[in-house]
Amino acid sequence: MKFGMKCRYLLLGVLAIMSNGVLALDVKLDANRDYVETLHEGRVVKVQRIQDTSHKVTGSFARTSRKCPPFCIQPTHVDPSVATVTEVDIFDFLENDVVTGTGVLIDARLPSWYKKGTIPGSVNIPFTVFEEEGGEQALTDALYRLGVRKRGETGAFTRMLESWGFLNGDLKNDQWDFSQAKRLILWCNGPWCGQSPRAIRALLKLGYPADRLHYYRGGMQLWQILGLTTVEP
Amino acid sequence: MPGFPGSFLESCETGLVWMPLSGSSRVVSIVVALLLWGGAAGSAVSVALADAYLDALQEAADDIQVDPLSTSGQAGAAAATKAERELATPASIKGDIPGGMDLTGLSDFLKQGYVGSYAFFKRLSPEQKQAVFDAYLARPEIAYIRSQIKQQYLQR
């Protein structure tokens, strides 16, 4: 390789290193990422941490205590079959599943909470919808967004054929077809909030595959404590 | 009133008949009546508790405020470091990507320094990637290239 070409490649390498060093954030998300980008309501949003290392959380999520009940500390697991995830899992989910549409990050709080600010990439489906308090149509519409389809009249003969393996009955029950159900992560206000646990239990009761359900127990409380980006809907 | 509970149930069912029952039937009827009453009362309690929880949630939501510094788009919120802000000046944007890279080189460059943009870039079709590369050849500026990537991605 000629000396001039070597210099050129050396210069390119130095420029690359310099650009990485100058653009790197002081407060990263994790060892490998300064930020992640995801889609929120059709626009790209960058999720990163507050860079001011002297900043302390302000607002309502700075409170240490709320009356219990109703705001009691939740157990680590909503159900033995449902995985509890952390912020790093959310970052991966935002970058991959949310962007590709194969997963949905659900803010399971009532709209009055959602409107005050949410995690980027989230869609608001209040837990009351899954508990059918909004009516069957609201539930059907919500599940449709999650890849679940309502089954028509499923006769006993069809169910028998499915149970015997002559028809594909995997991930289907009498009411719903979960075969194309998306991966979900549900969250609410944090370890003291029962809204997303209720949503998860309702989904399990409907027949949603447990391995496609995940519980972000940290919720908005942990998200705020870590200085992560929120968006106002 | 002899046989009242049992006869009450019967009259509830038919609306008309008043039929006194035997002793054991009367006991069964009393138990059934108590169970029905208990179930109804329990349901009423559950509904009341659910309403109370929803009321508590709505009331608490009124006072909720997230940390303003975390809100995306706010001045100074979750914002760039000083170095990023300096880089955003027009003088620093122009020509800040090394020239002379091929498509693979550009892809590697994004992967090393702009992971977020790379996550979108790798999902583009070959034609869209070529369009981004053509944009790079015409104008090797990172802000411009990143906007091209986002534009192509949203057009998928």
Interface residues (C-beta under 8 A of the other chain):
Chain A: R8 L12 L15 A16 S19 N20 V22 L23 L25 D26 N32 R33 D34 Y35 V36 E37 G42 V44 V45 K46 Q48 R49 I50 Q51 D52 H55 V57 T58 G59 S60 F61 A62 R66 P70 F71 E95 N96 V99 T100 R109 L110 S112 W113 K116 G117 P120 T128 G194 Q195 M220 W223 Q224 G227 L228 T229 T230 V231 E232
Chain B: A52 Y53 L54 A56 L57 Q58 A60 A61 D62 D63 I64 Q65 V66 D67 P68 L69 S70 T71 S72 G73 A77 A78 A79 A80 T81 A83 E84 L87 D96 P98 G100 F109 Q112 G113 V115 G116 S117 A119 F120 R123 K150 L154
